[in-house]
Structure formats: structure tokens, C-alpha cells
Amino acid sequence: MNEWFRLSSGRVAVVTGANTGLGFATARALAEHGARVVLACRDERKARDAASRIGRGTQVVRLDLASLDSVREAADELRARHDRIDLLINNAGVTNAPGRTADGFEMQFGVNHLGHFAWTALLLDRLLEVPSSRVVTVSSIAHRFGRIDPEDLRAAGGYPASKLANLLFAYELAKRLRGTETVSLAAHPGGATTEIFRHSSSVFRGANLAIARLFGRTPAMGALPTLRAATDPGARNGEYYGPGGLFEIRGYPELVKSSARSHDADLQKRLWEASLRATGVGCPV
């Protein structure tokens, strides 16, 4: 496992949603192996507390993925600080969060997909031309239940749809990055004892946490697929990593398969184009 981290030392790694759970475990592991880490989080106070626990010069930028204005401001701040980014890890996520984003999209779809889509597009030029730079997008087993109509993203919603969108985005980005110095990969944690279910009912939250504990899925274990996608020298453009054990819930990270729908080339392209229109950003690829 330690051989994965040969791509970490001295590199700039930006992790969204890194003040707790999977994001914190991912950021801490990268910092421990020599990366210069930036925590991109909505709650700046919690992010600074997390940065102090990680140490090693860890930085913070305030990023609210539920607001495209905040995404633009955070991207501008990050670009002003760093003329290169080596690892961009789109980890932050919400489930069963109520309401809509500042821009009128269903909260889960707006945060999990559209916010990260805009964030990546606005920072991608900082990764291009950097040898072995990577974008890693965190999806979920739940993507298999997702459905999306790219012609009506205002109506798109739900956690499974947002996680399907993460994969469609990661795969389309991988195609567009061919021939560049940058690659796009995806990962999913299986089960993990994190705060992502904080907006869910107590029964749903309790059941998911019980399963994660049963299989020993701590945040550190849940972060391993993301870390492998981000740092394994053998990882390749367009790959998807998840736990290799029972139902992809437990075990160490391996290459895993995603749904046939996530590999629909037409759907990938249509979602990309619709996401550009919905966010109003440009993209260099």
C-alpha cells in the first residue's frame, strides 16, 4: 500500500469536504505522505480545526458547493495561492439534505454533482500540464439506482442520481483529458461510519452505521479507494476503485465495475453539456 503514496510527496492536493469523515481521512493520509493539502470546506471554523489536527502546513479555503458564487470565489482564491494543483479530490457529499441550492437546484444533485462540476472546470487549467496530475471524483454504490434526464436538470434530484452524475462526469472528463498530462478517476468507499447520513431519518442512519461498523468500515478504511485512485502509480485514466469484498461494502480497494448506465457515452456527453449550461462555467477541455 505504501507504494501508492510515491505520487504524494511535495504535491498540492485539494480535498473537498475534508473537515470530517472520508475527506478528513483522505487529507490526513496525503499530508502524512508529504503532500501540501488544502481543505475546501463549507464550515471554515471546522476546517481550521481539522487543519490544525493534520498540521504540516495544511491550508483552508471556504467552499460552499451549494452556491455557484461561492464555488467561483473559492476557485479564484485557490488559483491566486497556487499556480499548480496536482490532485483534485471531489469528495464532499450530502444525502437527504432538505431544500434547494442558492441557484435553485435540488440540494443533493446541486452539491454532489453541479458544485463539483463547476469547481473542477474552474481549476482544471491548474492541473493540465502538471505531470501525473489527477482528478478523483467520489461516487457511491447507490449510483446503480440513479436516473437522470439531462434536458431538465432543475428536476434532477436524489442521492442516487447525484452519484450516477459523478460517474458520468468522471468518465466524460477522462475522455476529454486523453492526450494531456492529467487523468480522471472515480472511487467509492463502500460502507463507512461518517456523517453523510446526518440529514437522514434515525432509522436509516442507524441501519447504515450499524452495517459499516459490522464490517469495520472506519473513515480511514473508507478513504482507501479514493487514496488508491489519487496516488497509485498504476492507476489509469477512467478507472473506478472500490472495496473488493462482499457487495463492495468491505475489503481493500480494487478496480470495480459501475452500472451500464454510467457508461452510456451519449448520456455522459449530454450531461456534460447540460452541466456547462446550468453552471455557466467554461472548461478548457
MOFENMO-V592146 format. One record per helix or strand of 3 or more residues. SS is the DSSP state (a for helix, b for strand). FROM is the first residue (numbers start at 1). TO is the last residue. Records with the same first field share a line. If there is no record, write none. Layout:
# MOFENMO-V592146
SS: FROM-TO  FROM-TO
This chain:
# MOFENMO-V592146
a: 2-7  21-32  44-54  68-81  107-127  141-145  150-152  159-176  202-214  219-222  224-231  246-248  261-263  265-279
b: 12-16  36-41  59-62  87-90  133-138  182-187  240-243  253-255
